[in-house]
């Protein structure tokens, strides 16, 4: 019996030693973080507003952290592919996700069998930017205001087609809000990202679209596209003459894409705190703010708790739009 008792005591002592060693190793990792390159998964293709945000912020974070932050575009599946990849990554601070309204608010009610849990599988760090949607069209569309677009859609139900960055994307749901408000029928044509959607819009193959300002801005300035309204409570500083949707006759039709830094659940709190501090510092730099504002992006940061609450509110808001529009992905 004595040998058994000694064996148990020895085992427990050894186990305690292992736990202490693991804890010490984890703490050491946190304090030395980061000591190698970091991958920032962007669940959308290059060229869109989210990609512009990620690359702008990553460039400065690389300098501040002393390690390269590599933007890894993993488009497809309505942002599901990139988000799932991030969710399944090791929670060690070396894989981040550029969370969006789609990955963390829309997909929760849109995708029937979502392969990740937007809440349980992730830890929010901070919002980074908000990108108001703007309603635009090819110049051939015979309408010069949002009211005229609505009137045209009523006269020609089902004849106006509109592009989006994918099924259930914020771009689609912005138009779905307009359709619901105005009680009109337009045909949705989904694309894999902003760039391919804009290419077809610019060619005239697609007539109408809601998009964030950054990818559309140069084409609005050149006259290759025309804009009707910004789907926001206030006008954009970049397009000061463009009315809000409320001013254009569609009050309540407001939709903004947003981007934030999100890491896999289980990432050490010390690393999350470090990342939050670094993001806030970078977003307060005038050079970063000016670059983002110049691209039509509104910089915005908050605490991890505030970001979590924001995601909850957005999830509830978009659930209503998805339900009313009937949008869905199997």
SVG drawing of the C-alpha trace seen along z (x, -y; Angstrom):
<svg xmlns="http://www.w3.org/2000/svg" viewBox="-44 -69 56 71">
<polyline fill="none" stroke="black" stroke-width="0.4" points="0.0,0.0 2.9,-2.4 4.3,-1.9 1.0,-2.8 0.6,-5.9 4.1,-7.0 3.4,-6.4 0.3,-8.6 2.1,-11.4 4.9,-11.1 2.5,-11.2 0.7,-14.3 4.0,-16.0 5.2,-15.3 1.8,-16.5 2.1,-19.7 5.6,-20.2 4.3,-19.7 1.5,-22.2 3.9,-24.7 6.3,-24.2 3.5,-24.6 2.2,-27.8 5.7,-29.2 6.3,-28.4 2.9,-30.1 3.8,-33.2 7.2,-33.3 5.7,-33.1 3.3,-36.0 6.1,-38.2 8.3,-37.5 5.4,-38.0 5.8,-38.3 9.0,-36.6 8.1,-35.6 5.9,-36.7 2.1,-37.0 -0.5,-36.0 -3.6,-38.3 -6.3,-36.4 -8.5,-38.6 -11.6,-36.5 -12.0,-38.6 -10.0,-39.1 -7.4,-41.9 -8.6,-45.3 -11.7,-45.8 -12.2,-48.1 -11.4,-45.4 -8.1,-44.6 -7.2,-48.3 -7.8,-48.5 -5.8,-45.4 -2.8,-46.4 -2.7,-49.9 -2.9,-48.8 -0.6,-45.8 2.1,-47.9 2.3,-50.1 1.8,-47.2 4.7,-45.4 7.0,-48.3 5.6,-48.7 5.7,-45.0 9.1,-44.4 7.7,-41.4 6.1,-41.3 2.3,-41.1 1.5,-39.3 -1.9,-39.8 -3.2,-36.5 -6.3,-36.8 -8.5,-33.7 -11.6,-34.6 -14.6,-32.3 -17.7,-30.9 -19.0,-34.3 -16.1,-34.9 -16.6,-31.4 -13.4,-29.9 -11.2,-32.5 -13.1,-32.7 -13.1,-29.0 -9.3,-28.8 -8.8,-31.4 -11.1,-29.7 -9.1,-26.4 -5.7,-28.1 -3.6,-27.8 -4.6,-30.4 -1.0,-31.7 -1.4,-35.2 0.3,-34.4 -2.9,-34.1 -5.4,-36.9 -8.7,-37.4 -10.0,-40.6 -13.5,-40.2 -16.3,-41.8 -20.0,-42.3 -20.4,-39.2 -18.0,-36.8 -19.4,-37.8 -22.9,-39.2 -24.5,-38.2 -23.3,-34.6 -24.8,-33.7 -28.3,-33.8 -27.5,-33.4 -25.5,-30.2 -27.5,-27.1 -24.5,-25.0 -21.8,-27.5 -18.6,-25.6 -17.5,-28.0 -19.2,-29.8 -18.8,-33.5 -18.8,-33.9 -17.3,-30.8 -14.5,-30.3 -13.1,-33.8 -11.9,-36.6 -12.6,-40.2 -9.6,-42.6 -10.9,-45.9 -12.8,-47.5 -10.5,-49.1 -12.8,-50.8 -16.3,-51.4 -17.0,-51.6 -20.3,-53.2 -22.0,-51.7 -22.8,-53.8 -25.4,-53.1 -23.8,-53.4 -24.7,-52.5 -23.3,-52.3 -23.9,-55.6 -26.3,-53.8 -28.9,-53.3 -31.6,-55.9 -31.8,-57.3 -30.1,-60.3 -31.3,-59.9 -32.3,-57.2 -35.9,-58.1 -35.5,-57.7 -33.9,-54.3 -36.9,-53.2 -39.3,-54.6 -37.5,-52.7 -37.5,-49.5 -41.3,-49.8 -41.9,-50.4 -39.6,-47.5 -39.8,-44.9 -37.0,-42.3 -35.2,-44.0 -32.5,-45.8 -29.7,-43.6 -27.4,-44.4 -24.0,-43.1 -22.7,-42.1 -19.5,-40.7 -21.3,-37.4 -24.5,-35.9 -25.5,-37.4 -22.8,-40.1 -23.3,-43.5 -23.4,-44.8 -26.3,-42.5 -28.2,-43.2 -27.9,-47.0 -29.8,-46.6 -32.2,-44.2 -33.0,-46.9 -33.8,-49.3 -35.9,-46.7 -37.8,-46.0 -38.3,-49.7 -39.4,-50.7 -41.2,-47.4 -39.4,-46.8 -37.9,-43.8 -34.3,-43.8 -32.2,-40.7 -29.2,-39.8 -26.0,-38.7 -23.3,-37.6 -19.6,-37.8 -16.5,-36.7 -15.4,-40.1 -15.6,-43.8 -13.1,-43.8 -14.9,-41.3 -18.2,-42.9 -17.0,-46.3 -15.4,-45.0 -18.8,-43.9 -20.5,-47.0 -17.9,-49.2 -18.5,-47.2 -22.2,-47.6 -23.0,-43.9 -24.4,-44.8 -26.4,-48.0 -26.6,-48.7 -24.7,-48.0 -24.1,-49.0 -20.4,-49.0 -18.0,-50.6 -16.5,-53.9 -12.8,-52.9 -13.0,-50.6 -15.6,-52.8 -14.1,-56.2 -11.7,-56.5 -14.5,-55.4 -16.9,-58.0 -14.3,-60.7 -13.6,-59.7 -17.3,-59.5 -17.3,-55.8 -19.8,-55.3 -22.5,-57.5 -23.6,-57.6 -27.0,-58.2 -26.7,-58.1 -24.5,-57.0 -26.3,-54.5 -25.2,-56.2 -26.6,-58.6 -24.2,-61.3 -22.6,-62.3 -19.2,-61.2 -16.4,-63.7 -15.1,-62.3 -18.4,-62.7 -19.9,-65.8 -22.4,-66.6 -23.8,-63.0 -27.0,-62.8 -27.6,-60.2 -30.3,-57.7 -32.6,-59.6 -32.0,-62.8 -32.5,-60.8 -35.9,-59.6 -35.1,-56.2 -34.9,-56.8 -33.7,-53.8 -31.9,-52.2 -28.5,-52.3 -25.7,-49.8 -22.0,-49.9 -19.4,-47.3 -16.9,-47.1 -13.6,-45.6 -12.0,-44.5 -9.1,-42.6 -10.2,-39.2 -8.1,-36.2 -8.9,-32.6 -10.6,-31.8 -8.1,-30.8 -5.5,-33.3 -3.8,-34.4 -5.3,-37.5 -1.8,-39.1 -1.5,-38.9 -4.9,-40.2 -4.1,-43.2 -0.9,-43.8 -2.6,-43.7 -5.3,-46.0 -2.8,-48.6 -0.9,-48.3 -4.0,-48.7 -5.2,-51.8 -1.7,-53.3 -1.6,-52.7 -5.1,-54.0 -4.3,-57.2 -1.4,-58.0 -2.3,-60.9 -0.6,-59.2 -2.7,-56.1 -6.0,-58.0 -5.3,-60.3 -4.6,-57.4 -7.7,-55.6 -9.9,-58.7 -8.5,-59.5 -9.7,-56.0 -13.2,-56.5 -12.7,-54.5 -13.7,-55.8 -11.1,-54.7 -12.8,-53.5 -11.4,-51.5 -13.0,-50.2 -12.3,-47.8 -12.6,-44.0 -15.7,-44.1 -17.2,-46.9 -16.4,-45.1 -18.1,-41.9 -21.2,-44.0 -21.1,-45.6 -21.0,-42.3 -24.0,-41.1 -26.0,-44.2 -25.0,-43.8 -26.0,-40.1 -29.5,-41.0 -29.9,-43.8 -28.8,-41.7 -30.8,-38.7 -33.9,-40.8 -32.7,-41.8 -31.9,-38.2 -35.2,-37.0 -37.2,-39.6 -35.2,-39.3 -35.1,-35.5 -31.4,-35.5 -29.5,-32.3 -26.6,-30.0 -26.9,-26.3"/>
</svg>
